[in-house]
Amino acid sequence: MFVVNYMDRVNIGFAKDELSADTGLSAAAFGVGAGIFFIAYAIFEVPSNILMERFGARIWLTRIMISWGVVATAMAFVNSAEMFYALRFLLGVAEAGFFPAVIYYFSRWLPDSHRGRATSIFLMGSGTATVIVGPISGALMEMHGLLGHAGWQWMFFIEGLFSVALGFVVYRFLDNSIESADWLTDEEKQGLVATIDAEQAARESKRGTAKVSRWKLLADPQMLLFLWIYFAINVALYAVTFWLPSIVDDVGDLSEFQVGLLTSVPWLFAIAAVWVSGRISDRMGKRRPLLITLLLIGSLGTLLAVYVSPWLGLGALCIAAVGFKPASPIFWTIPQNYLDARAAAPGIALINSIGNLGGFVAPTAFGILETTTGSTKGGLVGLTVVGILAALSVLLVRGGGRNDSVGGGAVDSAAGASAAADPKPASA
């Protein structure tokens, strides 16, 4: 699901040159169009997640996938800048709620000790997408002229239809809850439910059970830190994702398919880094030092890319991808441990919606800088600064490990007390 989600979100980076030529878009206008998706995403994120709680994960995730697939397919018919902006905005509306819905889904299926690996595996989907979107989109772009349509039109049309088809698969196979999963034994269901309920009860014993106002979450200093750090991570990730094809194109005279292949290289390293960092995170139980290290590695990569040749710059962006990509799943383990069930769904949605505004700022700022300076170097320097500031901000986050979350000690005690009821914890 996340592979297809991410592909439909970022494939415009490969259509940039042809789409801009056919519609008259400048680099700055393209950046605004790429980023306006995240404005809609931020506006509709929290309402979407509230509706997910009402309708259930199965129905709501199916709705999200089918609607975004329809809009992604419609991108094939863009004929003006205004239509480009409108469809990118609608794509944000359609996709809003997908990511926090899945993260919340994990919190109701997995005990704390397993969420780091699960979140990393899930977020490897975006890494996988960035690897395969290049060759696939490049190959589809080579269909230019078939039946009188441009290559970018074929790319949007085919990739969008695939999302619609996958939406029906989700409806058929996704279970709403542990209790409804017929592939678990009754003993396994009881063990998982007991462990998760015990962890939640321990959190509530520390914080009380009063209803949490979704807007009062903004008054929590830790939540504000979460918002800023995730915003910074997204600025870095989406700037690299949207503009990497253009940066690779500077290497030399390459075909669309060759650009796609080279663009996938940094993300191959990033996938491995996501998997390794998830294992390290769960084994250490301390998220903050790992997150700081990853952000600094990413910042080093973007800084090196400013001063080296295009070919060496591709290597520097591999370093940036290895740092910034796994920073996202490691980050998400921290608010999952901090928020209890009363605040988990709205809290996760709030972090994701505000943080994803970085996806608007990144391509917009990059586009303006490229238009005014004719180079992407200014944007890369900006990413370096953002990454370093985010790393410093992580130092202010409370805890960040399984034993450091709010009520963490009580959570672990309660979870330990229910461990006997979990016959196969590894099967989680």
C-alpha positions as a printed NumPy array, in Angstrom:
array([[  0.   ,   0.   ,   0.   ],
       [  2.709,   2.474,   0.97 ],
       [  4.767,   1.63 ,  -2.12 ],
       [  1.887,   2.645,  -4.388],
       [  0.973,   5.608,  -2.191],
       [  4.45 ,   7.051,  -2.349],
       [  4.803,   6.344,  -6.067],
       [  1.675,   8.334,  -6.946],
       [  2.815,  11.144,  -4.678],
       [  6.314,  11.676,  -6.1  ],
       [  6.159,  10.44 ,  -9.706],
       [  5.724,  14.01 , -10.951],
       [  9.46 ,  14.458, -10.425],
       [ 10.016,  12.23 , -13.463],
       [  7.401,  14.053, -15.523],
       [  8.862,  17.489, -14.733],
       [ 10.591,  18.291, -18.03 ],
       [  7.924,  16.963, -20.419],
       [  5.017,  18.184, -18.3  ],
       [  6.569,  21.637, -17.931],
       [  7.193,  21.864, -21.674],
       [  3.623,  20.832, -22.548],
       [  1.902,  23.084, -19.996],
       [  4.349,  26.002, -19.824],
       [  5.26 ,  25.482, -16.16 ],
       [  8.341,  27.259, -14.79 ],
       [ 10.533,  25.541, -12.191],
       [  8.953,  27.707,  -9.486],
       [  5.412,  26.901, -10.664],
       [  6.234,  23.2  , -10.779],
       [  7.557,  23.414,  -7.213],
       [  4.346,  25.061,  -6.023],
       [  2.258,  22.409,  -7.767],
       [  4.349,  19.616,  -6.284],
       [  4.013,  21.113,  -2.832],
       [  0.338,  22.133,  -2.864],
       [ -0.496,  18.464,  -2.349],
       [  0.721,  18.831,   1.229],
       [ -1.474,  21.843,   1.977],
       [ -4.561,  19.75 ,   1.274],
       [ -3.011,  16.803,   3.08 ],
       [ -2.497,  18.913,   6.205],
       [ -5.997,  20.418,   6.149],
       [ -7.828,  17.103,   5.815],
       [ -5.49 ,  14.831,   7.803],
       [ -7.164,  15.076,  11.218],
       [-10.778,  14.916,   9.908],
       [ -9.849,  11.864,   7.854],
       [ -8.374,  10.084,  10.854],
       [-11.449,  10.856,  12.961],
       [-13.615,   9.287,  10.26 ],
       [-11.297,   6.275,  10.19 ],
       [-12.067,   5.682,  13.879],
       [-15.778,   5.768,  13.028],
       [-15.794,   3.586,   9.894],
       [-12.889,   1.26 ,  10.698],
       [ -9.529,   0.776,   9.021],
       [-10.761,  -1.583,   6.318],
       [-13.475,   0.682,   4.895],
       [-11.539,   3.913,   5.281],
       [ -8.222,   2.732,   3.846],
       [-10.122,   1.273,   0.887],
       [-11.807,   4.64 ,   0.315],
       [ -8.481,   6.453,   0.531],
       [ -6.745,   4.177,  -1.967],
       [ -9.501,   4.166,  -4.576],
       [-10.059,   7.934,  -4.436],
       [ -6.365,   8.784,  -4.692],
       [ -6.029,   6.309,  -7.581],
       [ -8.813,   8.063,  -9.48 ],
       [ -7.183,  11.477,  -8.994],
       [ -3.72 ,  10.131,  -9.859],
       [ -5.152,   8.722, -13.095],
       [ -6.746,  12.086, -13.899],
       [ -3.277,  13.68 , -13.792],
       [ -2.824,  12.214, -17.283],
       [ -5.254,  14.83 , -18.61 ],
       [ -3.536,  17.951, -17.228],
       [ -3.494,  20.685, -19.887],
       [ -2.74 ,  23.828, -17.874],
       [ -0.994,  25.051, -14.755],
       [ -4.364,  25.637, -13.09 ],
       [ -5.489,  22.068, -13.688],
       [ -2.136,  20.813, -12.43 ],
       [ -2.568,  22.749,  -9.175],
       [ -6.189,  21.6  ,  -8.763],
       [ -5.438,  17.905,  -9.231],
       [ -2.401,  17.999,  -6.94 ],
       [ -4.614,  19.6  ,  -4.282],
       [ -7.308,  16.946,  -4.774],
       [ -4.671,  14.223,  -4.537],
       [ -3.751,  15.608,  -1.111],
       [ -7.414,  15.549,  -0.073],
       [ -7.756,  11.937,  -1.236],
       [ -4.566,  10.678,   0.442],
       [ -5.111,  12.545,   3.724],
       [ -5.308,  10.153,   6.641],
       [ -3.537,   7.19 ,   5.051],
       [ -0.261,   7.328,   6.958],
       [ -1.608,   8.142,  10.457],
       [ -4.339,   5.54 ,   9.961],
       [ -1.696,   2.862,   9.435],
       [  0.43 ,   4.084,  12.365],
       [ -2.65 ,   4.068,  14.616],
       [ -3.522,   0.614,  13.257],
       [ -0.091,  -0.605,  14.42 ],
       [ -0.698,   0.818,  17.893],
       [ -3.843,  -1.351,  18.199],
       [ -2.163,  -4.492,  16.841],
       [  1.381,  -4.515,  18.229],
       [  2.943,  -4.172,  21.698],
       [  5.501,  -1.412,  22.237],
       [  8.479,  -3.745,  21.892],
       [  7.591,  -4.645,  18.292],
       [  6.512,  -1.312,  16.813],
       [  9.991,  -0.093,  15.902],
       [ 10.594,  -2.986,  13.523],
       [  7.026,  -2.933,  12.214],
       [  7.116,   0.795,  11.516],
       [ 10.494,   0.463,   9.809],
       [  9.248,  -2.397,   7.623],
       [  6.156,  -0.382,   6.696],
       [  8.2  ,   2.721,   5.901],
       [ 10.52 ,   0.623,   3.772],
       [  7.575,   0.861,   1.382],
       [  8.455,   4.463,   0.594],
       [ 12.078,   3.451,   0.121],
       [ 11.013,   0.615,  -2.16 ],
       [  8.807,   3.052,  -4.068],
       [ 11.657,   5.488,  -4.598],
       [ 13.766,   2.619,  -5.961],
       [ 11.195,   1.218,  -8.373],
       [  9.411,   4.453,  -9.327],
       [ 12.467,   5.552, -11.299],
       [ 12.796,   2.549, -13.634],
       [  9.017,   2.056, -13.908],
       [  8.243,   5.718, -14.559],
       [ 11.21 ,   6.004, -16.892],
       [ 10.002,   3.007, -18.898],
       [  6.456,   4.392, -19.075],
       [  7.815,   7.773, -20.152],
       [  9.46 ,   5.98 , -23.085],
       [  5.918,   5.253, -24.369],
       [  5.847,   8.835, -25.653],
       [  3.775,   9.104, -28.83 ],
       [  1.869,   5.841, -28.362],
       [ -1.74 ,   6.43 , -29.47 ],
       [ -0.892,  10.116, -29.712],
       [ -0.237,  10.627, -25.993],
       [  2.846,  11.923, -24.201],
       [  4.992,   9.67 , -22.044],
       [  4.065,  11.513, -18.857],
       [  0.371,  10.91 , -19.607],
       [  0.923,   7.156, -19.876],
       [  2.891,   7.213, -16.624],
       [  0.133,   8.924, -14.624],
       [ -2.656,   6.873, -16.21 ],
       [ -1.157,   3.41 , -15.665],
       [  0.246,   4.044, -12.181],
       [ -3.047,   5.626, -11.062],
       [ -5.154,   2.693, -12.272],
       [ -2.942,   0.304, -10.336],
       [ -3.811,   2.184,  -7.121],
       [ -7.527,   1.791,  -7.808],
       [ -7.097,  -1.958,  -8.298],
       [ -5.092,  -2.275,  -5.086],
       [ -7.865,  -0.523,  -3.169],
       [-10.205,  -3.442,  -3.872],
       [ -7.519,  -5.883,  -2.717],
       [ -7.269,  -3.978,   0.587],
       [-11.028,  -4.267,   1.104],
       [-10.854,  -8.017,   0.566],
       [ -7.92 ,  -8.874,   2.836],
       [ -7.442,  -6.22 ,   5.576],
       [ -8.775,  -7.077,   9.058],
       [-10.237,  -4.305,  11.205],
       [ -9.019,  -5.673,  14.53 ],
       [ -7.135,  -8.492,  16.236],
       [-10.435, -10.123,  17.169],
       [-11.55 , -10.309,  13.522],
       [ -8.301, -11.889,  12.255],
       [ -9.092, -15.504,  11.357],
       [ -5.375, -16.24 ,  10.747],
       [ -4.643, -15.897,  14.495],
       [ -5.561, -18.57 ,  17.029],
       [ -7.791, -17.635,  19.958],
       [ -4.778, -17.964,  22.259],
       [ -2.713, -15.566,  20.135],
       [ -5.572, -13.07 ,  19.973],
       [ -6.008, -13.114,  23.747],
       [ -2.267, -12.731,  24.3  ],
       [ -1.926,  -9.723,  22.02 ],
       [ -5.056,  -8.004,  23.325],
       [ -3.993,  -8.552,  26.946],
       [ -0.52 ,  -7.118,  26.354],
       [ -1.713,  -4.048,  24.448],
       [ -4.538,  -3.37 ,  26.934],
       [ -2.099,  -3.66 ,  29.853],
       [  0.253,  -1.145,  28.261],
       [ -2.643,   1.22 ,  27.64 ],
       [ -3.964,   0.821,  31.188],
       [ -0.528,   1.697,  32.548],
       [ -0.435,   4.878,  30.464],
       [ -3.897,   5.864,  31.652],
       [ -2.936,   5.253,  35.284],
       [ -0.293,   7.92 ,  34.845],
       [ -2.32 ,  10.381,  32.805],
       [ -5.908,   9.723,  33.808],
       [ -8.801,   8.815,  31.54 ],
       [-10.331,  12.224,  30.824],
       [-11.042,  12.934,  27.174],
       [ -8.165,  14.706,  25.451],
       [ -8.989,  17.763,  23.346],
       [ -7.394,  17.445,  19.956],
       [ -6.558,  21.133,  19.882],
       [ -5.065,  21.135,  23.384],
       [ -2.394,  18.823,  22.032],
       [ -0.849,  21.942,  20.502],
       [ -0.212,  23.289,  24.007],
       [  2.029,  20.336,  24.852],
       [  5.718,  21.343,  24.434],
       [  6.633,  17.774,  23.478],
       [  4.007,  17.799,  20.73 ],
       [  5.436,  21.055,  19.379],
       [  8.861,  19.438,  19.257],
       [  7.409,  16.436,  17.437],
       [  5.769,  18.766,  14.904],
       [  8.999,  20.641,  14.188],
       [ 11.228,  17.563,  13.968],
       [  8.886,  15.729,  11.615],
       [  8.47 ,  18.905,   9.559],
       [ 12.263,  19.127,   9.199],
       [ 12.568,  15.446,   8.235],
       [  9.952,  15.932,   5.528],
       [ 11.628,  19.062,   4.185],
       [ 14.79 ,  17.027,   3.688],
       [ 13.11 ,  13.911,   2.29 ],
       [ 10.794,  15.588,  -0.192],
       [ 13.37 ,  18.07 ,  -1.423],
       [ 15.68 ,  15.186,  -2.301],
       [ 12.832,  13.064,  -3.701],
       [ 11.251,  15.687,  -5.973],
       [ 14.484,  17.2  ,  -7.28 ],
       [ 16.747,  14.15 ,  -7.449],
       [ 15.746,  13.37 , -11.079],
       [ 16.717,  16.909, -12.112],
       [ 20.001,  16.68 , -10.214],
       [ 20.78 ,  13.308, -11.827],
       [ 19.939,  14.745, -15.248],
       [ 22.886,  17.144, -14.801],
       [ 25.25 ,  14.156, -14.9  ],
       [ 25.132,  14.054, -18.694],
       [ 23.092,  13.181, -21.776],
       [ 20.809,  10.482, -20.364],
       [ 17.541,   8.93 , -21.518],
       [ 14.45 ,   9.029, -19.308],
       [ 14.984,   5.38 , -18.398],
       [ 18.651,   5.948, -17.502],
       [ 17.707,   8.896, -15.286],
       [ 15.158,   6.651, -13.585],
       [ 17.738,   3.937, -12.97 ],
       [ 20.329,   6.317, -11.508],
       [ 17.678,   7.997,  -9.37 ],
       [ 16.942,   4.663,  -7.717],
       [ 20.543,   4.181,  -6.52 ],
       [ 20.395,   6.382,  -3.368],
       [ 17.158,   4.728,  -2.306],
       [ 18.625,   1.226,  -2.566],
       [ 21.089,   2.227,   0.141],
       [ 18.258,   3.925,   2.047],
       [ 16.147,   0.741,   2.149],
       [ 19.015,  -1.172,   3.726],
       [ 19.523,   1.661,   6.213],
       [ 15.826,   1.63 ,   7.176],
       [ 15.906,  -2.105,   7.889],
       [ 19.173,  -1.966,   9.865],
       [ 18.149,   1.098,  11.877],
       [ 14.83 ,  -0.518,  12.815],
       [ 16.66 ,  -3.559,  14.184],
       [ 19.129,  -1.382,  16.082],
       [ 16.311,   0.774,  17.443],
       [ 14.361,  -2.13 ,  18.939],
       [ 17.504,  -3.834,  20.246],
       [ 18.872,  -0.705,  21.954],
       [ 15.504,   0.609,  23.105],
       [ 16.911,   4.143,  22.832],
       [ 15.574,   6.105,  19.896],
       [ 17.018,   9.593,  20.406],
       [ 20.761,   8.891,  19.888],
       [ 19.997,   6.918,  16.745],
       [ 17.699,   9.625,  15.366],
       [ 20.301,  12.343,  16.007],
       [ 22.985,  10.284,  14.273],
       [ 20.808,   9.692,  11.213],
       [ 19.916,  13.378,  10.864],
       [ 23.575,  14.388,  11.04 ],
       [ 24.519,  11.771,   8.425],
       [ 21.822,  13.124,   6.108],
       [ 23.032,  16.692,   6.632],
       [ 26.582,  15.656,   5.792],
       [ 25.382,  14.151,   2.511],
       [ 23.535,  17.282,   1.349],
       [ 26.5  ,  19.462,   2.299],
       [ 28.939,  17.302,   0.322],
       [ 26.636,  17.401,  -2.719],
       [ 27.141,  21.168,  -2.933],
       [ 30.899,  21.011,  -3.438],
       [ 31.541,  17.95 ,  -5.619],
       [ 31.023,  17.014,  -9.282],
       [ 27.63 ,  15.684, -10.471],
       [ 28.821,  12.047, -10.353],
       [ 30.274,  12.445,  -6.852],
       [ 27.167,  14.43 ,  -5.981],
       [ 25.112,  11.317,  -6.67 ],
       [ 27.273,   9.508,  -4.101],
       [ 26.76 ,  12.353,  -1.633],
       [ 23.003,  12.078,  -2.101],
       [ 23.311,   8.363,  -1.324],
       [ 24.721,   9.433,   2.055],
       [ 21.855,  11.917,   2.476],
       [ 19.268,   9.226,   1.699],
       [ 20.893,   6.797,   4.158],
       [ 20.508,   9.435,   6.869],
       [ 17.17 ,  11.092,   6.177],
       [ 15.107,   8.084,   5.03 ],
       [ 15.427,   5.91 ,   8.174],
       [ 15.059,   9.008,  10.365],
       [ 11.32 ,   8.952,   9.676],
       [ 10.485,   5.453,  11.05 ],
       [ 12.801,   5.948,  14.03 ],
       [ 11.079,   9.25 ,  14.766],
       [  7.61 ,   7.666,  14.74 ],
       [  8.453,   5.217,  17.518],
       [  8.874,   8.179,  19.891],
       [  5.371,   9.77 ,  19.674],
       [  3.803,   6.283,  19.567],
       [  5.286,   5.658,  23.013],
       [  4.48 ,   9.162,  24.258],
       [  0.777,   9.282,  23.311],
       [ -1.812,   7.104,  25.033],
       [ -4.863,   5.685,  23.244],
       [ -7.037,   8.728,  24.   ],
       [ -4.646,  10.977,  22.114],
       [ -2.971,   8.517,  19.741],
       [ -5.192,   8.886,  16.673],
       [ -5.565,  12.704,  16.757],
       [ -2.004,  13.18 ,  17.981],
       [ -0.46 ,  11.082,  15.219],
       [ -2.683,  12.77 ,  12.63 ],
       [ -1.711,  16.22 ,  13.926],
       [  2.011,  15.444,  13.795],
       [  1.687,  13.99 ,  10.325],
       [ -0.467,  16.792,   8.913],
       [  1.619,  19.694,  10.228],
       [  4.879,  17.862,   9.659],
       [  3.934,  17.096,   6.083],
       [  3.795,  20.807,   5.335],
       [  7.522,  20.28 ,   4.916],
       [  6.522,  18.567,   1.699],
       [  5.111,  21.904,   0.516],
       [  8.02 ,  24.027,   1.686],
       [ 10.73 ,  21.78 ,   0.21 ],
       [  9.77 ,  21.659,  -3.496],
       [  8.46 ,  25.227,  -3.434],
       [ 11.683,  26.644,  -1.983],
       [ 13.821,  24.48 ,  -4.255],
       [ 11.858,  25.606,  -7.308],
       [ 12.16 ,  29.29 ,  -6.43 ],
       [ 15.893,  28.947,  -5.786],
       [ 16.464,  27.101,  -9.059],
       [ 14.459,  29.684, -10.998],
       [ 16.322,  32.634,  -9.472],
       [ 19.848,  31.168,  -9.327],
       [ 19.829,  28.492, -12.017],
       [ 21.259,  25.995,  -9.504],
       [ 20.098,  23.594,  -6.795],
       [ 23.101,  24.292,  -4.556],
       [ 21.303,  26.889,  -2.446],
       [ 18.567,  24.383,  -1.686],
       [ 21.1  ,  21.733,  -0.67 ],
       [ 22.749,  24.146,   1.776],
       [ 19.325,  24.885,   3.238],
       [ 18.684,  21.164,   3.735],
       [ 21.962,  20.868,   5.619],
       [ 20.925,  23.611,   8.039],
       [ 17.454,  22.108,   8.532],
       [ 18.913,  18.661,   9.259],
       [ 21.361,  19.987,  11.85 ],
       [ 18.666,  22.041,  13.607],
       [ 16.393,  18.973,  13.722],
       [ 19.192,  16.886,  15.262],
       [ 19.734,  19.517,  17.959],
       [ 15.989,  19.631,  18.641],
       [ 15.884,  15.885,  19.299],
       [ 18.064,  16.552,  22.356],
       [ 15.067,  18.347,  23.895],
       [ 12.658,  15.442,  23.362],
       [ 11.665,  13.685,  26.568],
       [ 12.824,  10.078,  26.566],
       [ 12.569,   8.322,  23.254],
       [ 13.058,   4.755,  24.41 ],
       [ 10.658,   2.072,  25.557],
       [ 11.528,   2.837,  29.161],
       [ 11.538,   6.593,  28.72 ],
       [  8.037,   7.243,  27.458],
       [  5.429,   8.972,  29.595],
       [  4.436,   6.331,  32.083],
       [  7.074,   4.138,  30.471],
       [  8.139,   2.322,  33.606],
       [  4.569,   1.527,  34.469],
       [  3.92 ,   0.392,  30.929],
       [  6.792,  -2.044,  31.043],
       [  5.681,  -3.367,  34.428],
       [  2.158,  -3.92 ,  33.247],
       [  3.329,  -5.471,  30.021],
       [  5.592,  -7.779,  31.967],
       [  2.722,  -8.816,  34.179],
       [  0.732,  -9.832,  31.109],
       [  3.634, -11.49 ,  29.31 ],
       [  2.446, -14.931,  30.323],
       [ -0.726, -14.288,  28.392],
       [  1.274, -13.688,  25.214],
       [  2.311, -17.178,  24.106],
       [  4.13 , -16.067,  20.969],
       [  5.363, -12.48 ,  21.346],
       [  7.591, -12.815,  18.287],
       [  4.543, -13.658,  16.177],
       [  3.236, -10.124,  16.748]])
